[in-house]
Amino acid sequence: MRFGVVVFPGSNCDHDAWYAVSKNLGHSAQFIWHDSSSLGEVDAVILPGGFSYGDYLRCGAIAKFSPVMTAVRDFASRGGLVVGICNGFQVLVESGLLPGALLRNRELKFVCRPVTIRVETTNSPFTCRASKGQTLIVPVAHGEGCYFADDATLASLKRDDRVIFRYMDNPNGSLDDIAGICNQSRNVMGMMPHPERAADALLGCTDGRVIFESMLQFLSAKKPVLA
Amino acid sequence: MSELSASELDKVRAILKREPNETEVGIFTVMWSEHCSYKSSRLHLKKLPTKSDRVLVGPGENAGIIDIGEGVDGKRWAIAFKIESHNHPSFIEPFQGAATGVGGILRDIFTMGARPIAVMDALRFGTLDDPINGERNKRIVEGVVSGISHYGNCFGVPTVGGECVFEPCYNGNPLVNVFALGIFRHDEIFFGRATGIGNPVIYVGAKTGRDGIHGASMASSEFTEDSMQKRPNVQVGDPFMEKLLLEACLEAMRTGAIVGIQDMGAAGLTCSTCEMGSRAETGIEFDLALVPQRETGMTPTEIMLSESQERMLLVAEAGRENEVFSVFKKWGLDAVTIGRVTNDGILRVKDHGVVVAEIPNRELADEAPLYDRPHNTAPYRPAPVEPPASFTSRADRDCNADLATLLGSGDLCSKSWIWQQYDYMVRTNTIAGPGGDAAIVRIKDTDTSVAMSLDGNGRYCALSPREGARLLVAECCRNLSTVGAMPVAATNNLNFGNPERPEIMAQLVEAIEGVGEACSFFDTPITGGNVSLYNETLGEAIWPTPVMGIVGLMKTAPPVTIPFKNEGRTVILLGGLGTCDETRFGGTQYVKSVLNTLWGLPPALDMDYEKRVQAAIRKIVVEGHAESAHDLSGGGLAVALAECSMGGSGMTGIGAAIEISSPLPADLALFHEAPSRILVSTAVPEVVERIARENNVEALRIGVTMKSRLRIDHNAVTRIDSPVDWFRGVFENALEGQLAPQHV
């Protein structure tokens, strides 16, 4: 499988995502520079963590205007798998590919630590290899990860089974303990925790691998989308 | 603001053979400031060991470089590392002061061609319960921590460890020392040298503004009542710009078109131009009108002395400028040719074609005045040698309560409130992060990991600068050995008061000699560092606070960490119970936090024994005989046992039943801080004992791990007995509680 890892100026988990899918999981991965209008030959796209464009104005607010996001939107509209991690989640929300907003953490401080999240649904390309209710230990590292949405949005997320992960020990004040959600078509997911940091046994935890392995299983069962 | 003295001005006249103009005086003032020229310390720094088979680059460059051997790619790899202080700015403006401290040291690393992969911080603050300064000290802590967090996290370098201590002597002079480490291959090393006559001198990165003017000279004088008015002297950092600069510089270096590069740190454009010229024995001629500026109407002096952040100066091969420009354009950064390398050795600064300064590079950069400041007196001591009468006639104490006091003290409590604000995992190399004896970062593409430890002990050094310095080198090396790493090289940050006072200068000299003796003995040459003097406010000096950063190498492997892992394991005190007397007890954390006083001398160190203990623990850990390992330091045996018992993240604590017999009274036996001791829990005690015997060190079986309780018997009397959860509650919640504002 071919993963594309988007690199915005200020992305700093781009290499980590690349390393996890290529070195830890043994698949091919390539970087996609923010000003390219095409994604190239990829089966799935990762929007990595970091501080795209310095996160000036609002996290992810400037990244949504970069040329590569037009290609990402197009890829997603044709059913391509897109996962946004941390800043990538913020970019997806700002771009309108996912609903809601990510606010400053309730404690108003950056928080970096492993958290326990629960798999809320296996009906997604990102969790199809996990089991419902399974708990995963995955690190968070963010200052603005407090998920917020209006009542109607929250109701539709719950009604449509689009809450993918919830925190067991909410580190940021997210509404309804939401740690990750997907879009209506279920092919775009955003999550604040970093699965790419939990993919290497040497670093103490491999719980994040199930997310990439789910994507791989989903893709191998399905004809890949051409970018 | 420190200014040139009359004799220094005479020296300037002798060099120039004429009167200097205003711009030239400004240039000499910053280059010959204590901060840039080390004029008070240079004479003594020469005593430090700087060489070994592994040292590729020693002091004098932007960072030291150590060979770490061959990678899986067959190429030879290296690490660059250094420590720098940003003490004065962090007092005046804690957030930006600390943030730009991180930014400055990161540039020192990547200007050599290395990618930064780890940062650590040594922090010193005034006490949080100080009746006068407590609330201000809290704000300084929060500002400094959020500044480091802001800069490091956004830049994308993990802050993997550090230390934080509170003492009243840092009320008016907090210390912020930042250590950074980067990796690269030997063929990727760059130097700050302006070689090749006629080559273009290129300015890259952020535009120049009026910020930070005279920062270097501010850092070279004492604080007075009006120091707070120097806030404009503190620079403002932009970690996003620095991240772009990093990626652009490393990419531009790969083009092969760059011949030399140096960051603009203290003294900005002045320092980078004259040092690059001096190292290459060339001149540099450039025009200030070409320097990208973000303000209008800046004078030549202001442009030359600005310490605006995120700027680099590089020299490219003539004719290949466009290869460099295209990389910087890709990253959206300014890159402008501002001048040329010349053959006359002169720094010639023009403004719209008119020469405004003309100074020989070598004299400016390398011939700063050298002072042999008087120090033929005893180092200043803030405390008596003898213990107070109240201590020598004391009754039995409640050691259980005293242990809780220590675990909840600012110095020994959990610092997770601080390090959870740092991204300590980004770049996915952190094998062991904050909270351990040493941090471990693996180096991808090799089977080598780097362990690093940062340590200082102003308390010990106040009692004896020489012994304190030796102890902290030993402690750093012991930290590294405890995780299985071989110590190989060091960097140091010497934080002291006013060197023009002989009793302070004596502290500095003694400490440098102590560091030198220990670093020679442990084979950890000093590859660079920083000296921060004039840490005084209104005549009140900080305690002598040398901070060591020592790095060690190990084969990449899952880490052996502090917490006990299983019940029913043998607990061994490698190195034995150690010795102590009442005088040597006076500098301990126990005396500080429980008795609220200070006296005596630091613990006694036998370096030879220490080295053997370290050799033994390395073998025990590397061969996999230890399930946990933790070296004893502040708070002695009792605190170390509590730390082993409280468990790591997500772990339920496993305690222990411990029995020791000692001729010392219980408080001394449990809380003294004699070095050369390491706690190990093991399933194979006889193997551990054999290795100890082979190294001629003691290995004492002191107990067995057990579920959820820590009990310590001393001479058959139970002195400590509590659930480990209770200790953990005290330990984990202390700092946040102390930082909460006190409303009157």
Interface residues (C-beta under 8 A of the other chain):
Chain A: P9 G10 N12 C13 H15 D16 Y19 A20 K23 G49 G50 F51 Y53 G54 D55 Y56 K109 F110 V111 C112 R113 P114 I137 P139 A141 G143 H194 E196 R197 D200 A201 L202 L203 G204
Chain B: S146 S149 H150 N153 C154 F155 G156 D238 P239 F240 M241 K243 L244 W331 G332 S416 W419 Q420 Q421 Y422 D423 Y424 M425 V426 R427 T428 T430 I431 R442 K444 T556 P558 S649 G650
